[in-house]
Each structure stands twice: as C-alpha cells, then as structure tokens.
C-alpha cells in the first residue's frame, strides 16, 4: 500500500472473555487504542467488567482472571459494553479502520453483548459504515503455504516483532502487537483499504470452507462427535444479534 493510500491512524482492539461462544459467553476485559501510522497512541481505553456470572476454570487457566478477581475488580457490565461500543463507533465515524487479530470473534462477541444489554443490532451502525482489517485473514491468504502456527504471537514473530512472553493473553499487549503487525502488513500490501474490505470477505469464506473440508477429511470432530463447521463470516457473524 502506498504511503498516500495508508490511513493516518487505525483503531486496534482486543477482548478477554469467559469463553469462545459468542452468543453465551461474556466480556471480562477489553483494551482499545487509536494508533497513528508513526506509532503514537492518540487515544486509549481499558475496561474490566463484572458480567455477573462465573468465570470457567478453563478460561481462567488461559488469561488468569478468576471469578473472585473479576468480582473484586470488575465494573458494571452494561456501562462497560456501552463504552466499548461507543469507542469503536467513534472510530468508525472518524473513518478509522477497526483492526483486530481474529477480529470476527471480538466483533461477534461485542455484537451479542450490545444486543443483550441494549436490544439493538450494531450491524446497522458499525457494520454498515465500518472499515475492517484482520491481520490473521490477510496473513493466511497472502502467505498460505508457510508452515507453522498462526496465532498472533507466532505471526508477529515471523514478521520480526519482539514478543514479551510475560504479557501473553493480556488485552493491552495483544493490541500493541496487533497494531505493529497491522502496519507492517498494510504497508506491504498491494491493495488499498477499499480493495481489502471486499477481498477479506472472499478470503475468510474460502479459508473457512477449505478448513471445514480438511477437518472432515481427517475425521476431526467436535467433542460430541459432530462435524466441525468453521464460520467464514467477515467482518463478523451476526447470528441472532
């Protein structure tokens, strides 16, 4: 992407949650920042929410947040969800791309939280007007034959970004790494943001179909024996939200 085609800033964000079911699980922590092309943080916000439900042990084992810790440190979930939504909404109104690694999960999670607390579909606002960039979708497509894992820190290392192992699964650190990665990929990209918007829809769908077929071919299933179906929605799966 030529310098004159690159955005002056991007809005990068990340969530930590009680699980991976976007319809049922809840947001625990979030961090978002507006980061300029020269690496300055122009705006940022942190959130720790108390969703009023237990934090499963499996989730706590990943990010370290227990039910007791959330109850002691979390703030009102309804107010927090509104603030997260408004941060992204403001960025969209300012014409900033919304960037996240595996962005569709976080956007899907937020969309269900917005529906839960405020009973409206954020697709009608952020979804219709937003510009989105997901480094994971871009990397899988543009370097599809590269061997190795494709989690955020693995991809970041591949592009020469130093990783602080002590800060893994921390929303703020994930955002910092994602922002660095996004700028590297955007400046390497032969496509404009407008072109990428449509291409990512196609790329995500193709990857999901291919991966679903691959799992079926090797007999890999869900824990209950049902087929694994990878969702290919971009920028996020609306579901019932």
N, C-alpha and C positions, 0 to 999 in steps of 0.2 A: 504494500500500500504506500503510495507516495505521501510524502510529508503533508502536502496540501490537502490530501484526502483524509488524513487521520483526524480523529476528534481531538479537541484540545484537552478533554478530560473524559473519564469513564466513571460509572458508579459500580463499585465492586462490593459484593456482599456474601454472607455465609451464615448458615444456621447450625446449631446443635440441637438435637431433638430427642424425644423419648423413644424413637424407633423409626422404621422406614416405611410405615403405612401412612401415606399422605392424608388419607381420609380419617384415620383414627388417632394417630399419634399427635404430639403437641410440641410446640417450640419451647425450648428451655433458654437458650442464649442466642443472641444474634449480634453481628457487627456489620456495619456498612460504612463505606468511605467514598468520597469523591476524590479521585486521584488524577493529577494533571499529567500530561504527556512527559513532563520533565521530572516526574517523581514526587511532586509535592502533594501532601494531603490537604485538600481545600475545605473538606467538611467531613465529620465522622460522628458516629453514634454507637454506643454499646447498649445492649439490653440483657437483663437476666429476668426471666418470667417465671412465676409460680402458676402452673396450669391447674393446680388443684387435684392432680392425680399422682399415683405412684410412679416413680422412675424405675423401669425394669432393670434388673441386675445386669442384663446383657448390655444395655445402653450405658449404664454407669461404668461397666468394665472398659468401654471404649473411650468415653470422654471424661470420666472421673467424677461426674456430678451425681450425687445420691439424692434420694427423696428428702432427707434431713437437710442437706445443704441447700437445696432449692427452696424448701420451706423457710429457711433462715435468711436467705439472700434474695429470693425472687420477689418481684413486684407484681402488681395487678396485671394479669394476662391480657385482659380486654384492652386496657390502655396501651400496653406494650405492642400488641398486634396492630393497633391503630397507628402508633408512631412508626413502626417498621413500614407499614403500607404507605404512610404519608412521605417517608424518606424516599422510597422508590418512585412514588407518584410525582414528587417534586423534581426528581432527576429526569423523569420522562418528559415533564413539561419544559424542562431546560434543554431538551434534545440530547441528553446523555445516554449512551448505550448502557444497558443493565447487563453486567458481566458476572458470571459465576461459574465455577467448575462443577459440572453436573447441575447446571442451572435449573433444569426442568424439575428436579426434585425439590429444591428450595422454593421455587415459584409455585409448584403444586401444593406444597405444604402450606405456604402462606395463603394461597387462594382458599383452601379449606378452612383455615383459621378465620379469615375475613368473613367467609360465609357463615361460620359458626357463631361469631360474635355480632356481626352487623347485617347478616342476611342479604348480601348483595354479591354479585359476581365481578371480581376485579378484572376479568377479561374485558369487560365493557369500558374500562378506563386504561389501565396499564397494558392490557393485552392488545387492544386495538391500536394504541398510539405509541407503544414502546418499540425500541430497537434493542435487540438482544445479541449477545455474543457468548458462546460457550467454548472455552479453550479445549475441553475434552472432546467435543464433537469435531472441532477443527483438526486437532492433532490426530485423532483416529482416522480421519479421512485423508489428510494430506501426507501422512506417513504410515499408511495402513499396514505395511509389511514389516515394520520394526518389531522385533521380539522384545518381550519383557512386559512387566505390569504397566497399567495405565492409570494408576491412582495419581492424585495431584502431586504428591511429593516425588514420585517416580518420574513423571513427565517433567516436572521442574528441574530435577537433577539432569535429565537428558539435555535440557537447554542451558545448562551451566549455572543454574540458580543455586547458591549455597543453602543448605537446609539445617535449621536448628532442631535437632531431634527432641529436645526437651519441651518443645512447644507444639507438638503434633496434636491434632484434634482440638485445637483452640481456635474459635471462630475468627478472632482478630488476626492470628498468624496465618490461617488459611487464606484470608482476604489479602494480606500483604503479599504472599507468594503468588496467589492468583493474579493480582494486579501486575506484578513483574512479568509473569508468564504471558498474560494477555497482550501487553505492549510488545513483547518480543514477537509473538505470532502475528499481531496486526501489522507490524512494520515489515514483516517478511511476506505478508500475504499479497498475491497478485490481484486480489479482489477489493472492491470498495465495500464500505459497510452496507450500503444498499444492496449490493450483489450478495453479500454474505447472508443477509437476512433470509432471502429465498433459498439460497444454497443449503443452509443449515437444516431447513425443513426437509429437504430431499435427503441429505446425508444422514440425518438422525433416523429417518424412516428406513432407509436402506440398511443401515447398521443393525437396527432392531430386528428386521426380518431375517437378515443373514445369521445373527446370533441366535435367534429363536430356532431356526432350522438346524444350526450346529448343535445346540443342546439336544434337540430331538434325535439327531443322527448318532450321538454318543450315549443316548439313554439317560441323560441327566434330567432329573425332575425336581419339583418342589418336595418338601419334606413329607407331604401327604401323598406323593406319587403322581400328582397332576403335572401336566406339561408346564414348562417354564415359558411364559409369554413375555417377551421384552417389549415394553411400550416405546413407540417411536415418535411420540408427540413432541413438537417443538413450537413455541418455547416451553410449554408445559401441558400436562394432561389435565383437562378441565374436569372430567368425571362428573360428579353430581354438584360440583361447586358452582 
